[in-house]
């Protein structure tokens, strides 16, 4: 059985991926894409 692995990486200009438990940016279309891509899938964060 073959499984596809997809990687999604997001960071700000300083390399941050989170600040105070939240994303350091507000990009609704990017969040929508992430949700559509990962919904009902296993996610490793």
ZAZA-872010 format. One record per residue: x, y, z of N, C-alpha, C, O in turn. Coordinates in steps of 0.05 Angstrom, whole numbers, plus 5000, padded with zeros to 4 digits. Example, Ala and Ser with C-alpha at 12.3 -4.5 7.8 and 13.67 -1.06 7.14 Angstrom:
residues 2
526448865156524649105156526449345156528549345169
525749555142527349795143525850015157526850235161
end
This chain:
residues 45
501749765000500050005000501850255000503750275016
501250444983502750694981501050914993498650944988
502351085009501051315021502451565012504851575010
500851775006501952024998502452195023500752205041
504752325024505352505046505652785034507152835015
504152975046504253255038505253425061504353395084
507153605055508153785076507254065071507354165048
506354195092505554475090507154625111507154545135
508654825103510254985122509455275120509155385098
509155395143508555685144510255805166510255715189
511556025159513056175179513156465171512856535147
513556645190513856925183516656995174518356815173
517257245169519957325159522157265179524457245172
521357235205523357185226523656885232525156805249
522056715217522156425222520156335244520156105251
518456525254516556455274514256295262513356345240
513256095278510855945269508555995289506355905283
509056125311506956185330507856385350510256395357
505956545361506556745382504256735401501956775394
504856675426502756675448500456485441498156545446
501156255429499056055423497456115398495355985393
498256315382496756395358498656415335501056425338
497456425311499156475287499956775287498356945295
502456835278503357115277502357265253503557475246
500257175240499157305216496257245214495257055227
494757385198491957345193491457335163491257545150
491357095152491057055123488756855119489156615117
486256955118483856775117483956575093483156345097
484956655070484956475047487056245052486556025044
489256305065491256105071490055905091490455665089
488656005112487455835132485355655119485055425126
483755765101481755615086483055395070482055165070
485255445057486755245041487755025060487554785053
488955105083489954905102487654725112488054485113
485454845118483154685128482154495106481654255112
481954595082480954425060482954195054482053965049
485554255056487554055051487753845073488353605067
487353925098487753745120485253625133485553435149
482953715126480453615138480253315134480553215112
479753175156479452875156482052735150481952505141
484252865154486952735149488452735175487952895194
490452555177492252555200494152795197495152845176
494552935219496353175219498453145241497753095264
500953185234503053185253504153475255505053585235
503953595279504753875282506953885303507954105309
end
